[in-house]
Structure formats: structure tokens, C-alpha cells
Amino acid sequence: MAKAKQILLIEPDNILGQTLSGALESAGHKVIHVATAQDGVTMADKITPDMVILELQLVGHGGIEFLCEFRSYKDWENIPAIIYSTVPPLEFRASRESLSGELGVVAYLYKPNTSLLDLLRAVDNNLARKRELSADAAA
């Protein structure tokens, strides 16, 4: 049996965080839920997640500040990130190239238009892609 993938979920809404954690755990993943960017960096240092899912609107440091700090650590530079946010993509100022390139965002999901099934599909598709890339690098 494959080892459960660790997902760091940074979601300030505790009820939504519990719902997402439950769904991801039912899909076979191990989830660490935190509410702030600062707690996200601290937890990532302890567990080195396989993926990060985060809201952009966070108390203190925002989601982009978290990603910039997260990407500054060499051990974390290839960990995929999914933005799951209430900020509509058209209102977000960063370019698609910047998000996917230097910040490692593999999906931008707008909460009001994204079902839980869509989120789970995005997680599984991008974890599978990371496994393929890792296998290619080892060959």
C-alpha cells in the first residue's frame, strides 16, 4: 500500500478547514490544517508536505507572501501548491506565469465555482504528476 501523501492545508475558516481535511483524509491523504501563513511555514518545517493547499486571504501574511517564503527554502521548491480561494482569479494581480513558475502553483481554484470533487481531482492529478516527475528525475 502506498504511503499517504501529506497535505498542508492553510485555511483560516475552521469549519471549512475541517470539512476539507475530512474529505482529503477520506481520499487517503494525511492532512495538517493550520489557519495562518506563519503556522504554515512552521508546520512545513516539521513535516515537509507533499502538497500545499491555501487561501490567499490570510490573517497577517497573505497567501502570496507565504508562497514566496515557502519557495525560498530549497527543500520546498518543488512541492506543488493549489490556491483554493475566495479571491476571483480575474481580481488577482499576479500573472499566470508568475504563479505557475516561481511560485509553483499548479491550480487556482475559485471557491464559489469549485466543488469538493473538483478540489479532490486537482489534488490527485497534481500529486500523480509530481510522482511522475520524481520518477523521471531518478531514471
Rosetta constraint file for C-alpha pairs under 8 A:
AtomPair CA 4 CA 28 HARMONIC 6.08 0.50
AtomPair CA 4 CA 29 HARMONIC 5.04 0.50
AtomPair CA 4 CA 30 HARMONIC 5.94 0.50
AtomPair CA 5 CA 28 HARMONIC 7.78 0.50
AtomPair CA 5 CA 29 HARMONIC 5.14 0.50
AtomPair CA 5 CA 30 HARMONIC 5.91 0.50
AtomPair CA 5 CA 49 HARMONIC 7.67 0.50
AtomPair CA 5 CA 50 HARMONIC 5.93 0.50
AtomPair CA 5 CA 51 HARMONIC 8.00 0.50
AtomPair CA 6 CA 29 HARMONIC 6.13 0.50
AtomPair CA 6 CA 30 HARMONIC 4.73 0.50
AtomPair CA 6 CA 31 HARMONIC 5.79 0.50
AtomPair CA 6 CA 32 HARMONIC 7.43 0.50
AtomPair CA 6 CA 47 HARMONIC 7.94 0.50
AtomPair CA 6 CA 49 HARMONIC 5.02 0.50
AtomPair CA 6 CA 50 HARMONIC 5.26 0.50
AtomPair CA 6 CA 51 HARMONIC 6.79 0.50
AtomPair CA 7 CA 29 HARMONIC 6.95 0.50
AtomPair CA 7 CA 30 HARMONIC 6.12 0.50
AtomPair CA 7 CA 31 HARMONIC 4.86 0.50
AtomPair CA 7 CA 32 HARMONIC 6.28 0.50
AtomPair CA 7 CA 49 HARMONIC 5.51 0.50
AtomPair CA 7 CA 50 HARMONIC 5.86 0.50
AtomPair CA 7 CA 51 HARMONIC 4.93 0.50
AtomPair CA 7 CA 52 HARMONIC 5.70 0.50
AtomPair CA 7 CA 53 HARMONIC 7.26 0.50
AtomPair CA 8 CA 31 HARMONIC 6.00 0.50
AtomPair CA 8 CA 32 HARMONIC 5.02 0.50
AtomPair CA 8 CA 33 HARMONIC 6.18 0.50
AtomPair CA 8 CA 34 HARMONIC 7.72 0.50
AtomPair CA 8 CA 40 HARMONIC 7.32 0.50
AtomPair CA 8 CA 43 HARMONIC 7.93 0.50
AtomPair CA 8 CA 44 HARMONIC 7.25 0.50
AtomPair CA 8 CA 49 HARMONIC 5.94 0.50
AtomPair CA 8 CA 50 HARMONIC 7.91 0.50
AtomPair CA 8 CA 51 HARMONIC 6.29 0.50
AtomPair CA 8 CA 52 HARMONIC 4.73 0.50
AtomPair CA 8 CA 53 HARMONIC 6.26 0.50
AtomPair CA 9 CA 17 HARMONIC 7.47 0.50
AtomPair CA 9 CA 21 HARMONIC 7.75 0.50
AtomPair CA 9 CA 31 HARMONIC 6.78 0.50
AtomPair CA 9 CA 32 HARMONIC 6.00 0.50
AtomPair CA 9 CA 33 HARMONIC 4.74 0.50
AtomPair CA 9 CA 34 HARMONIC 6.29 0.50
AtomPair CA 9 CA 52 HARMONIC 5.94 0.50
AtomPair CA 9 CA 53 HARMONIC 4.87 0.50
AtomPair CA 9 CA 54 HARMONIC 5.89 0.50
AtomPair CA 10 CA 17 HARMONIC 7.96 0.50
AtomPair CA 10 CA 33 HARMONIC 6.01 0.50
AtomPair CA 10 CA 34 HARMONIC 5.07 0.50
AtomPair CA 10 CA 35 HARMONIC 5.40 0.50
AtomPair CA 10 CA 36 HARMONIC 6.38 0.50
AtomPair CA 10 CA 37 HARMONIC 6.98 0.50
AtomPair CA 10 CA 40 HARMONIC 6.37 0.50
AtomPair CA 10 CA 52 HARMONIC 7.58 0.50
AtomPair CA 10 CA 53 HARMONIC 6.19 0.50
AtomPair CA 10 CA 54 HARMONIC 4.59 0.50
AtomPair CA 10 CA 55 HARMONIC 6.37 0.50
AtomPair CA 11 CA 16 HARMONIC 7.48 0.50
AtomPair CA 11 CA 17 HARMONIC 5.63 0.50
AtomPair CA 11 CA 33 HARMONIC 7.10 0.50
AtomPair CA 11 CA 34 HARMONIC 6.37 0.50
AtomPair CA 11 CA 35 HARMONIC 5.00 0.50
AtomPair CA 11 CA 36 HARMONIC 7.27 0.50
AtomPair CA 11 CA 54 HARMONIC 6.00 0.50
AtomPair CA 11 CA 55 HARMONIC 5.68 0.50
AtomPair CA 11 CA 58 HARMONIC 7.73 0.50
AtomPair CA 12 CA 17 HARMONIC 7.34 0.50
AtomPair CA 12 CA 34 HARMONIC 7.34 0.50
AtomPair CA 12 CA 35 HARMONIC 4.14 0.50
AtomPair CA 12 CA 36 HARMONIC 6.45 0.50
AtomPair CA 12 CA 55 HARMONIC 7.62 0.50
AtomPair CA 12 CA 58 HARMONIC 6.39 0.50
AtomPair CA 12 CA 59 HARMONIC 7.71 0.50
AtomPair CA 13 CA 17 HARMONIC 5.95 0.50
AtomPair CA 13 CA 35 HARMONIC 7.23 0.50
AtomPair CA 14 CA 18 HARMONIC 6.12 0.50
AtomPair CA 14 CA 35 HARMONIC 7.44 0.50
AtomPair CA 15 CA 19 HARMONIC 6.26 0.50
AtomPair CA 16 CA 20 HARMONIC 6.07 0.50
AtomPair CA 17 CA 21 HARMONIC 5.94 0.50
AtomPair CA 17 CA 33 HARMONIC 6.58 0.50
AtomPair CA 18 CA 22 HARMONIC 6.05 0.50
AtomPair CA 18 CA 33 HARMONIC 7.86 0.50
AtomPair CA 19 CA 23 HARMONIC 6.31 0.50
AtomPair CA 20 CA 24 HARMONIC 6.07 0.50
AtomPair CA 20 CA 116 HARMONIC 7.81 0.50
AtomPair CA 21 CA 25 HARMONIC 5.95 0.50
AtomPair CA 21 CA 31 HARMONIC 5.83 0.50
AtomPair CA 21 CA 32 HARMONIC 7.75 0.50
AtomPair CA 21 CA 33 HARMONIC 7.07 0.50
AtomPair CA 22 CA 26 HARMONIC 6.05 0.50
AtomPair CA 23 CA 27 HARMONIC 6.35 0.50
AtomPair CA 23 CA 116 HARMONIC 7.89 0.50
AtomPair CA 23 CA 120 HARMONIC 7.94 0.50
AtomPair CA 24 CA 28 HARMONIC 6.63 0.50
AtomPair CA 24 CA 29 HARMONIC 5.58 0.50
AtomPair CA 24 CA 30 HARMONIC 7.43 0.50
AtomPair CA 24 CA 31 HARMONIC 7.00 0.50
AtomPair CA 24 CA 120 HARMONIC 6.92 0.50
AtomPair CA 25 CA 29 HARMONIC 4.70 0.50
AtomPair CA 25 CA 30 HARMONIC 5.70 0.50
AtomPair CA 25 CA 31 HARMONIC 6.52 0.50
AtomPair CA 27 CA 120 HARMONIC 7.82 0.50
AtomPair CA 34 CA 39 HARMONIC 6.11 0.50
AtomPair CA 34 CA 40 HARMONIC 6.20 0.50
AtomPair CA 35 CA 39 HARMONIC 6.99 0.50
AtomPair CA 35 CA 40 HARMONIC 7.70 0.50
AtomPair CA 35 CA 58 HARMONIC 7.60 0.50
AtomPair CA 36 CA 40 HARMONIC 6.19 0.50
AtomPair CA 36 CA 58 HARMONIC 5.99 0.50
AtomPair CA 36 CA 59 HARMONIC 6.18 0.50
AtomPair CA 36 CA 60 HARMONIC 7.35 0.50
AtomPair CA 36 CA 61 HARMONIC 7.62 0.50
AtomPair CA 37 CA 41 HARMONIC 6.38 0.50
AtomPair CA 37 CA 58 HARMONIC 6.82 0.50
AtomPair CA 37 CA 59 HARMONIC 7.73 0.50
AtomPair CA 37 CA 60 HARMONIC 7.41 0.50
AtomPair CA 37 CA 61 HARMONIC 5.83 0.50
AtomPair CA 37 CA 62 HARMONIC 6.69 0.50
AtomPair CA 37 CA 63 HARMONIC 6.74 0.50
AtomPair CA 37 CA 65 HARMONIC 7.98 0.50
AtomPair CA 37 CA 66 HARMONIC 5.45 0.50
AtomPair CA 38 CA 42 HARMONIC 6.37 0.50
AtomPair CA 38 CA 61 HARMONIC 7.23 0.50
AtomPair CA 38 CA 66 HARMONIC 7.62 0.50
AtomPair CA 39 CA 43 HARMONIC 5.97 0.50
AtomPair CA 40 CA 44 HARMONIC 5.96 0.50
AtomPair CA 40 CA 66 HARMONIC 7.78 0.50
AtomPair CA 41 CA 45 HARMONIC 6.22 0.50
AtomPair CA 41 CA 66 HARMONIC 7.37 0.50
AtomPair CA 41 CA 69 HARMONIC 7.94 0.50
AtomPair CA 41 CA 70 HARMONIC 6.71 0.50
AtomPair CA 42 CA 46 HARMONIC 6.68 0.50
AtomPair CA 43 CA 47 HARMONIC 6.24 0.50
AtomPair CA 43 CA 48 HARMONIC 7.90 0.50
AtomPair CA 44 CA 48 HARMONIC 4.91 0.50
AtomPair CA 44 CA 49 HARMONIC 6.13 0.50
AtomPair CA 48 CA 75 HARMONIC 7.98 0.50
AtomPair CA 48 CA 76 HARMONIC 7.31 0.50
AtomPair CA 49 CA 79 HARMONIC 7.41 0.50
AtomPair CA 50 CA 79 HARMONIC 5.95 0.50
AtomPair CA 50 CA 80 HARMONIC 7.35 0.50
AtomPair CA 50 CA 127 HARMONIC 7.55 0.50
AtomPair CA 51 CA 79 HARMONIC 5.61 0.50
AtomPair CA 51 CA 80 HARMONIC 5.16 0.50
AtomPair CA 51 CA 81 HARMONIC 5.77 0.50
AtomPair CA 51 CA 82 HARMONIC 7.82 0.50
AtomPair CA 51 CA 127 HARMONIC 7.35 0.50
AtomPair CA 52 CA 79 HARMONIC 7.40 0.50
AtomPair CA 52 CA 80 HARMONIC 6.47 0.50
AtomPair CA 52 CA 81 HARMONIC 4.64 0.50
AtomPair CA 52 CA 82 HARMONIC 6.23 0.50
AtomPair CA 53 CA 81 HARMONIC 5.73 0.50
AtomPair CA 53 CA 82 HARMONIC 4.70 0.50
AtomPair CA 53 CA 83 HARMONIC 5.82 0.50
AtomPair CA 53 CA 84 HARMONIC 6.52 0.50
AtomPair CA 54 CA 63 HARMONIC 6.65 0.50
AtomPair CA 54 CA 81 HARMONIC 7.61 0.50
AtomPair CA 54 CA 82 HARMONIC 6.45 0.50
AtomPair CA 54 CA 83 HARMONIC 5.11 0.50
AtomPair CA 54 CA 84 HARMONIC 5.69 0.50
AtomPair CA 54 CA 85 HARMONIC 7.22 0.50
AtomPair CA 55 CA 63 HARMONIC 6.12 0.50
AtomPair CA 55 CA 83 HARMONIC 5.97 0.50
AtomPair CA 55 CA 84 HARMONIC 5.31 0.50
AtomPair CA 55 CA 85 HARMONIC 4.61 0.50
AtomPair CA 55 CA 86 HARMONIC 7.37 0.50
AtomPair CA 56 CA 62 HARMONIC 5.70 0.50
AtomPair CA 56 CA 63 HARMONIC 4.03 0.50
AtomPair CA 56 CA 64 HARMONIC 6.58 0.50
AtomPair CA 56 CA 83 HARMONIC 6.99 0.50
AtomPair CA 56 CA 84 HARMONIC 7.66 0.50
AtomPair CA 56 CA 85 HARMONIC 5.81 0.50
AtomPair CA 56 CA 86 HARMONIC 7.75 0.50
AtomPair CA 56 CA 87 HARMONIC 7.07 0.50
AtomPair CA 57 CA 62 HARMONIC 5.57 0.50
AtomPair CA 57 CA 63 HARMONIC 6.29 0.50
AtomPair CA 57 CA 85 HARMONIC 7.44 0.50
AtomPair CA 57 CA 86 HARMONIC 7.76 0.50
AtomPair CA 57 CA 87 HARMONIC 7.59 0.50
AtomPair CA 58 CA 62 HARMONIC 4.83 0.50
AtomPair CA 58 CA 63 HARMONIC 6.35 0.50
AtomPair CA 61 CA 65 HARMONIC 5.85 0.50
AtomPair CA 61 CA 66 HARMONIC 6.61 0.50
AtomPair CA 62 CA 66 HARMONIC 6.31 0.50
AtomPair CA 63 CA 67 HARMONIC 6.27 0.50
AtomPair CA 64 CA 68 HARMONIC 6.15 0.50
AtomPair CA 65 CA 69 HARMONIC 6.26 0.50
AtomPair CA 66 CA 70 HARMONIC 5.89 0.50
AtomPair CA 67 CA 71 HARMONIC 5.92 0.50
AtomPair CA 67 CA 103 HARMONIC 6.08 0.50
AtomPair CA 68 CA 72 HARMONIC 6.38 0.50
AtomPair CA 68 CA 103 HARMONIC 6.61 0.50
AtomPair CA 69 CA 73 HARMONIC 7.34 0.50
AtomPair CA 70 CA 76 HARMONIC 6.50 0.50
AtomPair CA 70 CA 77 HARMONIC 7.48 0.50
AtomPair CA 71 CA 76 HARMONIC 5.99 0.50
AtomPair CA 71 CA 77 HARMONIC 4.91 0.50
AtomPair CA 71 CA 102 HARMONIC 7.73 0.50
AtomPair CA 71 CA 103 HARMONIC 6.58 0.50
AtomPair CA 72 CA 76 HARMONIC 7.77 0.50
AtomPair CA 72 CA 77 HARMONIC 7.16 0.50
AtomPair CA 73 CA 77 HARMONIC 6.41 0.50
AtomPair CA 77 CA 104 HARMONIC 7.60 0.50
AtomPair CA 78 CA 104 HARMONIC 7.12 0.50
AtomPair CA 79 CA 104 HARMONIC 7.29 0.50
AtomPair CA 80 CA 104 HARMONIC 5.69 0.50
AtomPair CA 80 CA 105 HARMONIC 6.19 0.50
AtomPair CA 80 CA 106 HARMONIC 6.10 0.50
AtomPair CA 80 CA 126 HARMONIC 7.27 0.50
AtomPair CA 80 CA 127 HARMONIC 7.81 0.50
AtomPair CA 80 CA 130 HARMONIC 7.61 0.50
AtomPair CA 81 CA 104 HARMONIC 5.99 0.50
AtomPair CA 81 CA 105 HARMONIC 4.69 0.50
AtomPair CA 81 CA 106 HARMONIC 5.88 0.50
AtomPair CA 81 CA 107 HARMONIC 7.32 0.50
AtomPair CA 82 CA 105 HARMONIC 5.60 0.50
AtomPair CA 82 CA 106 HARMONIC 5.76 0.50
AtomPair CA 82 CA 107 HARMONIC 4.95 0.50
AtomPair CA 82 CA 108 HARMONIC 6.04 0.50
AtomPair CA 82 CA 109 HARMONIC 7.43 0.50
AtomPair CA 82 CA 123 HARMONIC 7.80 0.50
AtomPair CA 83 CA 105 HARMONIC 6.95 0.50
AtomPair CA 83 CA 107 HARMONIC 6.27 0.50
AtomPair CA 83 CA 108 HARMONIC 4.78 0.50
AtomPair CA 83 CA 109 HARMONIC 5.96 0.50
AtomPair CA 84 CA 108 HARMONIC 6.24 0.50
AtomPair CA 84 CA 109 HARMONIC 4.78 0.50
AtomPair CA 84 CA 110 HARMONIC 5.95 0.50
AtomPair CA 84 CA 111 HARMONIC 6.05 0.50
AtomPair CA 85 CA 108 HARMONIC 7.77 0.50
AtomPair CA 85 CA 109 HARMONIC 6.43 0.50
AtomPair CA 85 CA 110 HARMONIC 5.28 0.50
AtomPair CA 85 CA 111 HARMONIC 5.43 0.50
AtomPair CA 86 CA 110 HARMONIC 5.88 0.50
AtomPair CA 86 CA 111 HARMONIC 5.40 0.50
AtomPair CA 86 CA 112 HARMONIC 6.97 0.50
AtomPair CA 87 CA 91 HARMONIC 6.81 0.50
AtomPair CA 87 CA 92 HARMONIC 6.78 0.50
AtomPair CA 87 CA 110 HARMONIC 6.82 0.50
AtomPair CA 88 CA 92 HARMONIC 6.56 0.50
AtomPair CA 88 CA 110 HARMONIC 5.96 0.50
AtomPair CA 89 CA 108 HARMONIC 7.38 0.50
AtomPair CA 89 CA 110 HARMONIC 6.97 0.50
AtomPair CA 94 CA 98 HARMONIC 6.48 0.50
AtomPair CA 94 CA 99 HARMONIC 6.71 0.50
AtomPair CA 95 CA 99 HARMONIC 6.34 0.50
AtomPair CA 96 CA 100 HARMONIC 6.14 0.50
AtomPair CA 97 CA 101 HARMONIC 5.52 0.50
AtomPair CA 98 CA 102 HARMONIC 5.63 0.50
AtomPair CA 98 CA 103 HARMONIC 6.44 0.50
AtomPair CA 99 CA 103 HARMONIC 5.00 0.50
AtomPair CA 99 CA 104 HARMONIC 6.25 0.50
AtomPair CA 99 CA 105 HARMONIC 5.31 0.50
AtomPair CA 100 CA 104 HARMONIC 4.81 0.50
AtomPair CA 100 CA 105 HARMONIC 4.57 0.50
AtomPair CA 100 CA 106 HARMONIC 6.01 0.50
AtomPair CA 101 CA 105 HARMONIC 7.44 0.50
AtomPair CA 106 CA 126 HARMONIC 7.06 0.50
AtomPair CA 107 CA 122 HARMONIC 7.18 0.50
AtomPair CA 109 CA 113 HARMONIC 7.76 0.50
AtomPair CA 109 CA 114 HARMONIC 6.34 0.50
AtomPair CA 109 CA 119 HARMONIC 7.59 0.50
AtomPair CA 110 CA 114 HARMONIC 6.01 0.50
AtomPair CA 111 CA 115 HARMONIC 7.73 0.50
AtomPair CA 114 CA 118 HARMONIC 6.00 0.50
AtomPair CA 114 CA 119 HARMONIC 6.84 0.50
AtomPair CA 115 CA 119 HARMONIC 6.48 0.50
AtomPair CA 116 CA 120 HARMONIC 6.24 0.50
AtomPair CA 117 CA 121 HARMONIC 6.09 0.50
AtomPair CA 118 CA 122 HARMONIC 6.18 0.50
AtomPair CA 119 CA 123 HARMONIC 6.22 0.50
AtomPair CA 120 CA 124 HARMONIC 6.19 0.50
AtomPair CA 121 CA 125 HARMONIC 5.97 0.50
AtomPair CA 122 CA 126 HARMONIC 6.10 0.50
AtomPair CA 123 CA 127 HARMONIC 6.06 0.50
AtomPair CA 124 CA 128 HARMONIC 6.05 0.50
AtomPair CA 125 CA 129 HARMONIC 6.22 0.50
AtomPair CA 126 CA 130 HARMONIC 6.16 0.50
AtomPair CA 127 CA 131 HARMONIC 6.33 0.50
AtomPair CA 128 CA 132 HARMONIC 6.32 0.50
AtomPair CA 129 CA 133 HARMONIC 6.27 0.50
AtomPair CA 130 CA 134 HARMONIC 6.12 0.50
AtomPair CA 131 CA 135 HARMONIC 6.17 0.50
AtomPair CA 132 CA 136 HARMONIC 6.21 0.50
AtomPair CA 133 CA 137 HARMONIC 6.22 0.50
AtomPair CA 134 CA 138 HARMONIC 6.32 0.50
AtomPair CA 135 CA 139 HARMONIC 6.39 0.50
